[in-house]
């Protein structure tokens, strides 16, 4: 689709530009999606790390509680003698 002097018509130029913009739009959407997924993965990693820290803290507290309870039992036994 060109004019008699060999220049492309406005319609042909618009079709070409539309195809270029569509391709650029697809690239941007893909990049946006990948960025969003990456951000969600980062959040998940942070949450998972925090959960592990809390699990460790809970285990430490359980150990300290058991230790205190054993100490209390020993003291109760001594007082009973």
PyMOL Python script that loads the backbone (N, CA, C, O; Angstrom):
from pymol import cmd

cmd.read_pdbstr("""\
ATOM      1  N   UNK A   1       0.841  -1.177   0.000  1.00  0.00           N
ATOM      2  CA  UNK A   1       0.000   0.000   0.000  1.00  0.00           C
ATOM      3  C   UNK A   1       0.882   1.234   0.000  1.00  0.00           C
ATOM      4  O   UNK A   1       1.300   1.729   1.047  1.00  0.00           O
ATOM      5  N   UNK A   2       1.150   1.713  -1.199  1.00  0.00           N
ATOM      6  CA  UNK A   2       1.949   2.928  -1.304  1.00  0.00           C
ATOM      7  C   UNK A   2       1.357   3.802  -2.399  1.00  0.00           C
ATOM      8  O   UNK A   2       0.555   3.357  -3.220  1.00  0.00           O
ATOM      9  N   UNK A   3       1.777   5.045  -2.382  1.00  0.00           N
ATOM     10  CA  UNK A   3       1.282   5.986  -3.393  1.00  0.00           C
ATOM     11  C   UNK A   3       2.018   5.739  -4.695  1.00  0.00           C
ATOM     12  O   UNK A   3       2.958   4.946  -4.748  1.00  0.00           O
ATOM     13  N   UNK A   4       1.587   6.420  -5.738  1.00  0.00           N
ATOM     14  CA  UNK A   4       2.188   6.218  -7.055  1.00  0.00           C
ATOM     15  C   UNK A   4       3.666   6.602  -7.080  1.00  0.00           C
ATOM     16  O   UNK A   4       4.409   6.114  -7.932  1.00  0.00           O
ATOM     17  N   UNK A   5       4.109   7.464  -6.164  1.00  0.00           N
ATOM     18  CA  UNK A   5       5.528   7.842  -6.156  1.00  0.00           C
ATOM     19  C   UNK A   5       6.360   6.947  -5.224  1.00  0.00           C
ATOM     20  O   UNK A   5       7.528   7.244  -4.971  1.00  0.00           O
ATOM     21  N   UNK A   6       5.768   5.849  -4.708  1.00  0.00           N
ATOM     22  CA  UNK A   6       6.522   4.893  -3.912  1.00  0.00           C
ATOM     23  C   UNK A   6       6.514   5.144  -2.417  1.00  0.00           C
ATOM     24  O   UNK A   6       7.079   4.353  -1.662  1.00  0.00           O
ATOM     25  N   UNK A   7       5.885   6.227  -1.967  1.00  0.00           N
ATOM     26  CA  UNK A   7       5.821   6.502  -0.520  1.00  0.00           C
ATOM     27  C   UNK A   7       4.693   5.687   0.100  1.00  0.00           C
ATOM     28  O   UNK A   7       3.640   5.504  -0.509  1.00  0.00           O
ATOM     29  N   UNK A   8       4.928   5.192   1.334  1.00  0.00           N
ATOM     30  CA  UNK A   8       3.862   4.433   1.987  1.00  0.00           C
ATOM     31  C   UNK A   8       2.682   5.348   2.323  1.00  0.00           C
ATOM     32  O   UNK A   8       2.856   6.530   2.618  1.00  0.00           O
ATOM     33  N   UNK A   9       1.513   4.785   2.274  1.00  0.00           N
ATOM     34  CA  UNK A   9       0.318   5.562   2.602  1.00  0.00           C
ATOM     35  C   UNK A   9       0.241   5.755   4.113  1.00  0.00           C
ATOM     36  O   UNK A   9       0.900   5.065   4.890  1.00  0.00           O
ATOM     37  N   UNK A  10      -0.586   6.714   4.493  1.00  0.00           N
ATOM     38  CA  UNK A  10      -0.786   6.988   5.917  1.00  0.00           C
ATOM     39  C   UNK A  10      -1.329   5.737   6.595  1.00  0.00           C
ATOM     40  O   UNK A  10      -0.917   5.407   7.708  1.00  0.00           O
ATOM     41  N   UNK A  11      -2.242   5.044   5.940  1.00  0.00           N
ATOM     42  CA  UNK A  11      -2.822   3.834   6.519  1.00  0.00           C
ATOM     43  C   UNK A  11      -1.741   2.779   6.770  1.00  0.00           C
ATOM     44  O   UNK A  11      -1.728   2.149   7.827  1.00  0.00           O
ATOM     45  N   UNK A  12      -0.854   2.586   5.827  1.00  0.00           N
ATOM     46  CA  UNK A  12       0.221   1.601   5.987  1.00  0.00           C
ATOM     47  C   UNK A  12       1.141   1.998   7.136  1.00  0.00           C
ATOM     48  O   UNK A  12       1.589   1.143   7.901  1.00  0.00           O
ATOM     49  N   UNK A  13       1.421   3.282   7.257  1.00  0.00           N
ATOM     50  CA  UNK A  13       2.276   3.752   8.352  1.00  0.00           C
ATOM     51  C   UNK A  13       1.580   3.535   9.695  1.00  0.00           C
ATOM     52  O   UNK A  13       2.214   3.147  10.676  1.00  0.00           O
ATOM     53  N   UNK A  14       0.267   3.789   9.729  1.00  0.00           N
ATOM     54  CA  UNK A  14      -0.483   3.584  10.968  1.00  0.00           C
ATOM     55  C   UNK A  14      -0.530   2.108  11.359  1.00  0.00           C
ATOM     56  O   UNK A  14      -0.409   1.769  12.536  1.00  0.00           O
ATOM     57  N   UNK A  15      -0.704   1.247  10.383  1.00  0.00           N
ATOM     58  CA  UNK A  15      -0.728  -0.194  10.650  1.00  0.00           C
ATOM     59  C   UNK A  15       0.620  -0.635  11.221  1.00  0.00           C
ATOM     60  O   UNK A  15       0.674  -1.397  12.185  1.00  0.00           O
ATOM     61  N   UNK A  16       1.704  -0.148  10.617  1.00  0.00           N
ATOM     62  CA  UNK A  16       3.045  -0.495  11.094  1.00  0.00           C
ATOM     63  C   UNK A  16       3.256   0.026  12.515  1.00  0.00           C
ATOM     64  O   UNK A  16       3.757  -0.695  13.378  1.00  0.00           O
ATOM     65  N   UNK A  17       2.877   1.268  12.750  1.00  0.00           N
ATOM     66  CA  UNK A  17       3.063   1.873  14.082  1.00  0.00           C
ATOM     67  C   UNK A  17       2.206   1.155  15.125  1.00  0.00           C
ATOM     68  O   UNK A  17       2.638   0.958  16.261  1.00  0.00           O
ATOM     69  N   UNK A  18       1.006   0.770  14.742  1.00  0.00           N
ATOM     70  CA  UNK A  18       0.131   0.032  15.647  1.00  0.00           C
ATOM     71  C   UNK A  18       0.761  -1.303  16.038  1.00  0.00           C
ATOM     72  O   UNK A  18       0.704  -1.697  17.203  1.00  0.00           O
ATOM     73  N   UNK A  19       1.356  -1.992  15.084  1.00  0.00           N
ATOM     74  CA  UNK A  19       2.022  -3.265  15.370  1.00  0.00           C
ATOM     75  C   UNK A  19       3.201  -3.048  16.315  1.00  0.00           C
ATOM     76  O   UNK A  19       3.411  -3.836  17.237  1.00  0.00           O
ATOM     77  N   UNK A  20       3.968  -1.987  16.092  1.00  0.00           N
ATOM     78  CA  UNK A  20       5.104  -1.676  16.969  1.00  0.00           C
ATOM     79  C   UNK A  20       4.629  -1.388  18.392  1.00  0.00           C
ATOM     80  O   UNK A  20       5.210  -1.875  19.362  1.00  0.00           O
ATOM     81  N   UNK A  21       3.565  -0.590  18.502  1.00  0.00           N
ATOM     82  CA  UNK A  21       3.039  -0.253  19.824  1.00  0.00           C
ATOM     83  C   UNK A  21       2.461  -1.479  20.531  1.00  0.00           C
ATOM     84  O   UNK A  21       2.604  -1.630  21.745  1.00  0.00           O
ATOM     85  N   UNK A  22       1.815  -2.344  19.770  1.00  0.00           N
ATOM     86  CA  UNK A  22       1.274  -3.576  20.354  1.00  0.00           C
ATOM     87  C   UNK A  22       2.401  -4.447  20.902  1.00  0.00           C
ATOM     88  O   UNK A  22       2.288  -5.008  21.991  1.00  0.00           O
ATOM     89  N   UNK A  23       3.476  -4.553  20.148  1.00  0.00           N
ATOM     90  CA  UNK A  23       4.630  -5.337  20.598  1.00  0.00           C
ATOM     91  C   UNK A  23       5.247  -4.721  21.856  1.00  0.00           C
ATOM     92  O   UNK A  23       5.595  -5.437  22.796  1.00  0.00           O
ATOM     93  N   UNK A  24       5.378  -3.407  21.870  1.00  0.00           N
ATOM     94  CA  UNK A  24       5.926  -2.716  23.045  1.00  0.00           C
ATOM     95  C   UNK A  24       5.005  -2.903  24.251  1.00  0.00           C
ATOM     96  O   UNK A  24       5.480  -3.098  25.370  1.00  0.00           O
ATOM     97  N   UNK A  25       3.709  -2.844  24.030  1.00  0.00           N
ATOM     98  CA  UNK A  25       2.743  -3.044  25.107  1.00  0.00           C
ATOM     99  C   UNK A  25       2.876  -4.441  25.709  1.00  0.00           C
ATOM    100  O   UNK A  25       2.842  -4.603  26.929  1.00  0.00           O
ATOM    101  N   UNK A  26       3.028  -5.439  24.857  1.00  0.00           N
ATOM    102  CA  UNK A  26       3.198  -6.816  25.334  1.00  0.00           C
ATOM    103  C   UNK A  26       4.466  -6.932  26.177  1.00  0.00           C
ATOM    104  O   UNK A  26       4.454  -7.568  27.231  1.00  0.00           O
ATOM    105  N   UNK A  27       5.558  -6.321  25.720  1.00  0.00           N
ATOM    106  CA  UNK A  27       6.813  -6.344  26.474  1.00  0.00           C
ATOM    107  C   UNK A  27       6.642  -5.680  27.842  1.00  0.00           C
ATOM    108  O   UNK A  27       7.124  -6.198  28.850  1.00  0.00           O
ATOM    109  N   UNK A  28       5.962  -4.542  27.875  1.00  0.00           N
ATOM    110  CA  UNK A  28       5.756  -3.826  29.134  1.00  0.00           C
ATOM    111  C   UNK A  28       4.859  -4.613  30.091  1.00  0.00           C
ATOM    112  O   UNK A  28       5.109  -4.645  31.296  1.00  0.00           O
ATOM    113  N   UNK A  29       3.826  -5.239  29.557  1.00  0.00           N
ATOM    114  CA  UNK A  29       2.949  -6.056  30.397  1.00  0.00           C
ATOM    115  C   UNK A  29       3.710  -7.237  30.988  1.00  0.00           C
ATOM    116  O   UNK A  29       3.533  -7.577  32.158  1.00  0.00           O
ATOM    117  N   UNK A  30       4.555  -7.859  30.172  1.00  0.00           N
ATOM    118  CA  UNK A  30       5.361  -8.984  30.655  1.00  0.00           C
ATOM    119  C   UNK A  30       6.309  -8.515  31.752  1.00  0.00           C
ATOM    120  O   UNK A  30       6.454  -9.178  32.779  1.00  0.00           O
ATOM    121  N   UNK A  31       6.951  -7.375  31.534  1.00  0.00           N
ATOM    122  CA  UNK A  31       7.872  -6.829  32.531  1.00  0.00           C
ATOM    123  C   UNK A  31       7.132  -6.489  33.822  1.00  0.00           C
ATOM    124  O   UNK A  31       7.628  -6.760  34.916  1.00  0.00           O
ATOM    125  N   UNK A  32       5.948  -5.897  33.695  1.00  0.00           N
ATOM    126  CA  UNK A  32       5.137  -5.557  34.868  1.00  0.00           C
ATOM    127  C   UNK A  32       4.762  -6.812  35.644  1.00  0.00           C
ATOM    128  O   UNK A  32       4.835  -6.830  36.873  1.00  0.00           O
ATOM    129  N   UNK A  33       4.365  -7.853  34.936  1.00  0.00           N
ATOM    130  CA  UNK A  33       4.002  -9.121  35.578  1.00  0.00           C
ATOM    131  C   UNK A  33       5.207  -9.723  36.297  1.00  0.00           C
ATOM    132  O   UNK A  33       5.098 -10.158  37.443  1.00  0.00           O
ATOM    133  N   UNK A  34       6.359  -9.746  35.621  1.00  0.00           N
ATOM    134  CA  UNK A  34       7.569 -10.310  36.227  1.00  0.00           C
ATOM    135  C   UNK A  34       7.982  -9.516  37.465  1.00  0.00           C
ATOM    136  O   UNK A  34       8.412 -10.095  38.462  1.00  0.00           O
ATOM    137  N   UNK A  35       7.851  -8.201  37.400  1.00  0.00           N
ATOM    138  CA  UNK A  35       8.181  -7.361  38.554  1.00  0.00           C
ATOM    139  C   UNK A  35       7.232  -7.651  39.709  1.00  0.00           C
ATOM    140  O   UNK A  35       7.655  -7.733  40.862  1.00  0.00           O
ATOM    141  N   UNK A  36       5.966  -7.804  39.400  1.00  0.00           N
ATOM    142  CA  UNK A  36       4.963  -8.108  40.423  1.00  0.00           C
ATOM    143  C   UNK A  36       5.241  -9.466  41.068  1.00  0.00           C
ATOM    144  O   UNK A  36       5.178  -9.602  42.290  1.00  0.00           O
ATOM    145  N   UNK A  37       5.542 -10.452  40.256  1.00  0.00           N
ATOM    146  CA  UNK A  37       5.851 -11.785  40.776  1.00  0.00           C
ATOM    147  C   UNK A  37       7.095 -11.725  41.656  1.00  0.00           C
ATOM    148  O   UNK A  37       7.133 -12.329  42.729  1.00  0.00           O
ATOM    149  N   UNK A  38       8.098 -11.004  41.206  1.00  0.00           N
ATOM    150  CA  UNK A  38       9.335 -10.874  41.980  1.00  0.00           C
ATOM    151  C   UNK A  38       9.070 -10.219  43.330  1.00  0.00           C
ATOM    152  O   UNK A  38       9.608 -10.651  44.349  1.00  0.00           O
ATOM    153  N   UNK A  39       8.248  -9.185  43.340  1.00  0.00           N
ATOM    154  CA  UNK A  39       7.916  -8.500  44.595  1.00  0.00           C
ATOM    155  C   UNK A  39       7.169  -9.444  45.536  1.00  0.00           C
ATOM    156  O   UNK A  39       7.424  -9.449  46.740  1.00  0.00           O
ATOM    157  N   UNK A  40       6.255 -10.235  44.995  1.00  0.00           N
ATOM    158  CA  UNK A  40       5.511 -11.192  45.820  1.00  0.00           C
ATOM    159  C   UNK A  40       6.440 -12.277  46.370  1.00  0.00           C
ATOM    160  O   UNK A  40       6.288 -12.709  47.513  1.00  0.00           O
ATOM    161  N   UNK A  41       7.400 -12.713  45.552  1.00  0.00           N
ATOM    162  CA  UNK A  41       8.364 -13.710  46.027  1.00  0.00           C
ATOM    163  C   UNK A  41       9.217 -13.135  47.153  1.00  0.00           C
ATOM    164  O   UNK A  41       9.518 -13.828  48.125  1.00  0.00           O
ATOM    165  N   UNK A  42       9.606 -11.867  47.021  1.00  0.00           N
ATOM    166  CA  UNK A  42      10.381 -11.214  48.079  1.00  0.00           C
ATOM    167  C   UNK A  42       9.580 -11.151  49.378  1.00  0.00           C
ATOM    168  O   UNK A  42      10.108 -11.434  50.453  1.00  0.00           O
ATOM    169  N   UNK A  43       8.304 -10.781  49.274  1.00  0.00           N
ATOM    170  CA  UNK A  43       7.445 -10.728  50.466  1.00  0.00           C
ATOM    171  C   UNK A  43       7.318 -12.109  51.101  1.00  0.00           C
ATOM    172  O   UNK A  43       7.374 -12.249  52.323  1.00  0.00           O
ATOM    173  N   UNK A  44       7.149 -13.124  50.261  1.00  0.00           N
ATOM    174  CA  UNK A  44       7.020 -14.489  50.766  1.00  0.00           C
ATOM    175  C   UNK A  44       8.295 -14.920  51.490  1.00  0.00           C
ATOM    176  O   UNK A  44       8.228 -15.562  52.538  1.00  0.00           O
ATOM    177  N   UNK A  45       9.441 -14.574  50.940  1.00  0.00           N
ATOM    178  CA  UNK A  45      10.716 -14.912  51.580  1.00  0.00           C
ATOM    179  C   UNK A  45      10.832 -14.236  52.935  1.00  0.00           C
ATOM    180  O   UNK A  45      11.271 -14.854  53.905  1.00  0.00           O
ATOM    181  N   UNK A  46      10.440 -12.971  53.007  1.00  0.00           N
ATOM    182  CA  UNK A  46      10.491 -12.234  54.274  1.00  0.00           C
ATOM    183  C   UNK A  46       9.563 -12.883  55.303  1.00  0.00           C
ATOM    184  O   UNK A  46       9.944 -13.070  56.458  1.00  0.00           O
ATOM    185  N   UNK A  47       8.355 -13.223  54.883  1.00  0.00           N
ATOM    186  CA  UNK A  47       7.389 -13.849  55.789  1.00  0.00           C
ATOM    187  C   UNK A  47       7.893 -15.213  56.248  1.00  0.00           C
ATOM    188  O   UNK A  47       7.775 -15.559  57.423  1.00  0.00           O
ATOM    189  N   UNK A  48       8.452 -15.984  55.323  1.00  0.00           N
ATOM    190  CA  UNK A  48       8.972 -17.305  55.674  1.00  0.00           C
ATOM    191  C   UNK A  48      10.124 -17.196  56.672  1.00  0.00           C
ATOM    192  O   UNK A  48      10.202 -17.976  57.621  1.00  0.00           O
ATOM    193  N   UNK A  49      11.011 -16.235  56.460  1.00  0.00           N
ATOM    194  CA  UNK A  49      12.124 -16.016  57.389  1.00  0.00           C
ATOM    195  C   UNK A  49      11.600 -15.638  58.763  1.00  0.00           C
ATOM    196  O   UNK A  49      12.080 -16.143  59.777  1.00  0.00           O
ATOM    197  N   UNK A  50      10.619 -14.752  58.796  1.00  0.00           N
ATOM    198  CA  UNK A  50      10.032 -14.324  60.074  1.00  0.00           C
ATOM    199  C   UNK A  50       9.381 -15.509  60.790  1.00  0.00           C
ATOM    200  O   UNK A  50       9.492 -15.640  62.009  1.00  0.00           O
ATOM    201  N   UNK A  51       8.706 -16.365  60.034  1.00  0.00           N
ATOM    202  CA  UNK A  51       8.084 -17.554  60.625  1.00  0.00           C
ATOM    203  C   UNK A  51       9.146 -18.457  61.236  1.00  0.00           C
ATOM    204  O   UNK A  51       8.969 -18.959  62.347  1.00  0.00           O
ATOM    205  N   UNK A  52      10.235 -18.665  60.529  1.00  0.00           N
ATOM    206  CA  UNK A  52      11.314 -19.502  61.064  1.00  0.00           C
ATOM    207  C   UNK A  52      11.882 -18.900  62.347  1.00  0.00           C
ATOM    208  O   UNK A  52      12.161 -19.620  63.307  1.00  0.00           O
ATOM    209  N   UNK A  53      12.052 -17.585  62.360  1.00  0.00           N
ATOM    210  CA  UNK A  53      12.550 -16.917  63.566  1.00  0.00           C
ATOM    211  C   UNK A  53      11.579 -17.108  64.729  1.00  0.00           C
ATOM    212  O   UNK A  53      12.000 -17.352  65.860  1.00  0.00           O
ATOM    213  N   UNK A  54      10.291 -16.996  64.451  1.00  0.00           N
ATOM    214  CA  UNK A  54       9.283 -17.168  65.501  1.00  0.00           C
ATOM    215  C   UNK A  54       9.241 -18.619  65.987  1.00  0.00           C
ATOM    216  O   UNK A  54       9.077 -18.870  67.181  1.00  0.00           O
ATOM    217  N   UNK A  55       9.388 -19.573  65.064  1.00  0.00           N
ATOM    218  CA  UNK A  55       9.441 -20.984  65.461  1.00  0.00           C
ATOM    219  C   UNK A  55      10.627 -21.233  66.387  1.00  0.00           C
ATOM    220  O   UNK A  55      10.501 -21.924  67.399  1.00  0.00           O
ATOM    221  N   UNK A  56      11.780 -20.667  66.035  1.00  0.00           N
ATOM    222  CA  UNK A  56      12.970 -20.826  66.876  1.00  0.00           C
ATOM    223  C   UNK A  56      12.752 -20.200  68.248  1.00  0.00           C
ATOM    224  O   UNK A  56      13.114 -20.785  69.269  1.00  0.00           O
ATOM    225  N   UNK A  57      12.164 -19.020  68.267  1.00  0.00           N
ATOM    226  CA  UNK A  57      11.892 -18.338  69.530  1.00  0.00           C
ATOM    227  C   UNK A  57      10.935 -19.156  70.389  1.00  0.00           C
ATOM    228  O   UNK A  57      11.126 -19.266  71.600  1.00  0.00           O
ATOM    229  N   UNK A  58       9.919 -19.724  69.776  1.00  0.00           N
ATOM    230  CA  UNK A  58       8.963 -20.560  70.498  1.00  0.00           C
ATOM    231  C   UNK A  58       9.663 -21.773  71.105  1.00  0.00           C
ATOM    232  O   UNK A  58       9.414 -22.122  72.259  1.00  0.00           O
ATOM    233  N   UNK A  59      10.527 -22.408  70.340  1.00  0.00           N
ATOM    234  CA  UNK A  59      11.250 -23.573  70.857  1.00  0.00           C
ATOM    235  C   UNK A  59      12.136 -23.184  72.040  1.00  0.00           C
ATOM    236  O   UNK A  59      12.223 -23.917  73.024  1.00  0.00           O
ATOM    237  N   UNK A  60      12.791 -22.027  71.938  1.00  0.00           N
ATOM    238  CA  UNK A  60      13.621 -21.555  73.052  1.00  0.00           C
ATOM    239  C   UNK A  60      12.774 -21.300  74.297  1.00  0.00           C
ATOM    240  O   UNK A  60      13.180 -21.638  75.408  1.00  0.00           O
ATOM    241  N   UNK A  61      11.607 -20.710  74.109  1.00  0.00           N
ATOM    242  CA  UNK A  61      10.718 -20.438  75.244  1.00  0.00           C
ATOM    243  C   UNK A  61      10.207 -21.730  75.866  1.00  0.00           C
ATOM    244  O   UNK A  61      10.104 -21.830  77.089  1.00  0.00           O
ATOM    245  N   UNK A  62       9.888 -22.716  75.039  1.00  0.00           N
ATOM    246  CA  UNK A  62       9.449 -24.011  75.564  1.00  0.00           C
ATOM    247  C   UNK A  62      10.561 -24.640  76.404  1.00  0.00           C
ATOM    248  O   UNK A  62      10.310 -25.180  77.482  1.00  0.00           O
ATOM    249  N   UNK A  63      11.777 -24.563  75.903  1.00  0.00           N
ATOM    250  CA  UNK A  63      12.911 -25.126  76.638  1.00  0.00           C
ATOM    251  C   UNK A  63      13.075 -24.424  77.985  1.00  0.00           C
ATOM    252  O   UNK A  63      13.255 -25.077  79.013  1.00  0.00           O
ATOM    253  N   UNK A  64      13.010 -23.090  77.974  1.00  0.00           N
ATOM    254  CA  UNK A  64      13.156 -22.334  79.227  1.00  0.00           C
ATOM    255  C   UNK A  64      12.024 -22.657  80.203  1.00  0.00           C
ATOM    256  O   UNK A  64      12.258 -22.747  81.408  1.00  0.00           O
ATOM    257  N   UNK A  65      10.812 -22.832  79.700  1.00  0.00           N
ATOM    258  CA  UNK A  65       9.678 -23.198  80.549  1.00  0.00           C
ATOM    259  C   UNK A  65       9.890 -24.576  81.180  1.00  0.00           C
ATOM    260  O   UNK A  65       9.681 -24.761  82.379  1.00  0.00           O
ATOM    261  N   UNK A  66      10.304 -25.528  80.362  1.00  0.00           N
ATOM    262  CA  UNK A  66      10.557 -26.872  80.890  1.00  0.00           C
ATOM    263  C   UNK A  66      11.665 -26.843  81.938  1.00  0.00           C
ATOM    264  O   UNK A  66      11.572 -27.524  82.960  1.00  0.00           O
ATOM    265  N   UNK A  67      12.703 -26.064  81.693  1.00  0.00           N
ATOM    266  CA  UNK A  67      13.800 -25.943  82.650  1.00  0.00           C
ATOM    267  C   UNK A  67      13.292 -25.354  83.969  1.00  0.00           C
ATOM    268  O   UNK A  67      13.645 -25.836  85.045  1.00  0.00           O
ATOM    269  N   UNK A  68      12.472 -24.320  83.881  1.00  0.00           N
ATOM    270  CA  UNK A  68      11.923 -23.691  85.088  1.00  0.00           C
ATOM    271  C   UNK A  68      11.006 -24.657  85.833  1.00  0.00           C
ATOM    272  O   UNK A  68      11.006 -24.693  87.064  1.00  0.00           O
ATOM    273  N   UNK A  69      10.232 -25.435  85.093  1.00  0.00           N
ATOM    274  CA  UNK A  69       9.326 -26.396  85.734  1.00  0.00           C
ATOM    275  C   UNK A  69      10.117 -27.501  86.436  1.00  0.00           C
ATOM    276  O   UNK A  69       9.742 -27.938  87.524  1.00  0.00           O
ATOM    277  N   UNK A  70      11.207 -27.951  85.818  1.00  0.00           N
ATOM    278  CA  UNK A  70      12.052 -28.964  86.477  1.00  0.00           C
ATOM    279  C   UNK A  70      12.660 -28.399  87.759  1.00  0.00           C
ATOM    280  O   UNK A  70      12.709 -29.077  88.785  1.00  0.00           O
ATOM    281  N   UNK A  71      13.116 -27.163  87.687  1.00  0.00           N
ATOM    282  CA  UNK A  71      13.686 -26.506  88.868  1.00  0.00           C
ATOM    283  C   UNK A  71      12.626 -26.391  89.973  1.00  0.00           C
ATOM    284  O   UNK A  71      12.913 -26.624  91.147  1.00  0.00           O
ATOM    285  N   UNK A  72      11.415 -26.035  89.584  1.00  0.00           N
ATOM    286  CA  UNK A  72      10.321 -25.929  90.555  1.00  0.00           C
ATOM    287  C   UNK A  72      10.035 -27.282  91.207  1.00  0.00           C
ATOM    288  O   UNK A  72       9.822 -27.360  92.417  1.00  0.00           O
ATOM    289  N   UNK A  73      10.029 -28.332  90.410  1.00  0.00           N
ATOM    290  CA  UNK A  73       9.790 -29.675  90.963  1.00  0.00           C
ATOM    291  C   UNK A  73      10.882 -30.054  91.956  1.00  0.00           C
ATOM    292  O   UNK A  73      10.596 -30.632  93.005  1.00  0.00           O
ATOM    293  N   UNK A  74      12.125 -29.732  91.631  1.00  0.00           N
ATOM    294  CA  UNK A  74      13.233 -30.024  92.556  1.00  0.00           C
ATOM    295  C   UNK A  74      13.049 -29.269  93.870  1.00  0.00           C
ATOM    296  O   UNK A  74      13.244 -29.830  94.948  1.00  0.00           O
ATOM    297  N   UNK A  75      12.672 -27.996  93.772  1.00  0.00           N
ATOM    298  CA  UNK A  75      12.463 -27.198  94.985  1.00  0.00           C
ATOM    299  C   UNK A  75      11.293 -27.736  95.804  1.00  0.00           C
ATOM    300  O   UNK A  75      11.371 -27.807  97.030  1.00  0.00           O
ATOM    301  N   UNK A  76      10.212 -28.111  95.131  1.00  0.00           N
ATOM    302  CA  UNK A  76       9.062 -28.691  95.834  1.00  0.00           C
ATOM    303  C   UNK A  76       9.465 -29.970  96.556  1.00  0.00           C
ATOM    304  O   UNK A  76       9.042 -30.214  97.686  1.00  0.00           O
ATOM    305  N   UNK A  77      10.285 -30.783  95.898  1.00  0.00           N
ATOM    306  CA  UNK A  77      10.736 -32.037  96.504  1.00  0.00           C
ATOM    307  C   UNK A  77      11.577 -31.750  97.746  1.00  0.00           C
ATOM    308  O   UNK A  77      11.420 -32.407  98.775  1.00  0.00           O
ATOM    309  N   UNK A  78      12.470 -30.765  97.644  1.00  0.00           N
ATOM    310  CA  UNK A  78      13.320 -30.410  98.790  1.00  0.00           C
ATOM    311  C   UNK A  78      12.486 -29.852  99.947  1.00  0.00           C
ATOM    312  O   UNK A  78      12.750 -30.148 101.112  1.00  0.00           O
ATOM    313  N   UNK A  79      11.485 -29.047  99.612  1.00  0.00           N
ATOM    314  CA  UNK A  79      10.630 -28.490 100.667  1.00  0.00           C
ATOM    315  C   UNK A  79       9.809 -29.581 101.346  1.00  0.00           C
ATOM    316  O   UNK A  79       9.502 -29.485 102.535  1.00  0.00           O
ATOM    317  N   UNK A  80       9.463 -30.592 100.605  1.00  0.00           N
ATOM    318  CA  UNK A  80       8.651 -31.677 101.154  1.00  0.00           C
ATOM    319  C   UNK A  80       9.454 -32.559 102.097  1.00  0.00           C
ATOM    320  O   UNK A  80       8.869 -33.247 102.933  1.00  0.00           O
ATOM    321  N   UNK A  81      10.757 -32.559 101.988  1.00  0.00           N
ATOM    322  CA  UNK A  81      11.593 -33.415 102.847  1.00  0.00           C
ATOM    323  C   UNK A  81      11.648 -32.942 104.256  1.00  0.00           C
ATOM    324  O   UNK A  81      12.310 -33.560 105.089  1.00  0.00           O
TER     325      UNK A  81
END
""", "prot")
cmd.dss("prot")
cmd.show_as("cartoon", "prot")
cmd.util.cbc("prot")
cmd.orient("prot")
